[in-house]
Amino acid sequence: DLSLTVSETTLSPPSTNMRLEITPHNRGPGFWQVSSVRQSLHTGAHIDSPLHVFKDGITTAEISLDQVMGEAVVVDMSYVGPNHKITVDDLRRGGADAVKAGDIVLLRTDWTDKMYGRWPDYFTRSPYCPPETAEWLVARGAKNIGFDFFEEYCARLPDFSSEDFPMH
């Protein structure tokens, strides 16, 4: 289960710092209710679309199901701590040598289990994956990479651009 509980206390990444807002709407006679939600689409468990970081990228609706379904390799790096720069050696120690072309790779650090809801530390103290580590996974043929941490160091800096987000 990759889902996360979100509530009115959940914040999106510091780049937008939006809070989840849930508004109930009622209509009578009798009882009828529906709720509307206002939030960053970058809140909780989600899939990023190329449009998130590329001006001409495709939307989430345009991502094929084949891209997000299939065999997965869980790379166990639950030993890493805050601000850990994940290396290729860390990936190998966690089992990434088993990754083959077409696999989905799930990078497990347990960071979300330990820190989700502790704002801003969840984002600003997270382990992170530098470009060379991400490129190693892509070179092995991973078709999708999932992770349970805030993956890029640059996102904690006040000035960043889309070129700074290689994991996306």
Salt bridges, closest charged atoms under 4 A:
GLU21 OE2 - ARG38 NH1 3.46
ASP48 OD1 - HIS42 ND1 3.28
ASP48 OD1 - HIS46 NE2 3.19
ASP48 OD2 - HIS168 NE2 2.91
ASP66 OD1 - LYS143 NZ 3.55
ASP76 OD2 - ARG108 NH1 3.82
ASP90 OD2 - HIS84 NE2 2.72
ASP97 OD1 - ARG92 NE 3.01
ASP103 OD1 - LYS100 NZ 3.44
ASP110 OD1 - ARG108 NE 2.83
GLU132 OE2 - LYS85 NZ 3.91
GLU151 OE2 - HIS168 ND1 3.09
GLU152 OE1 - HIS168 ND1 2.79
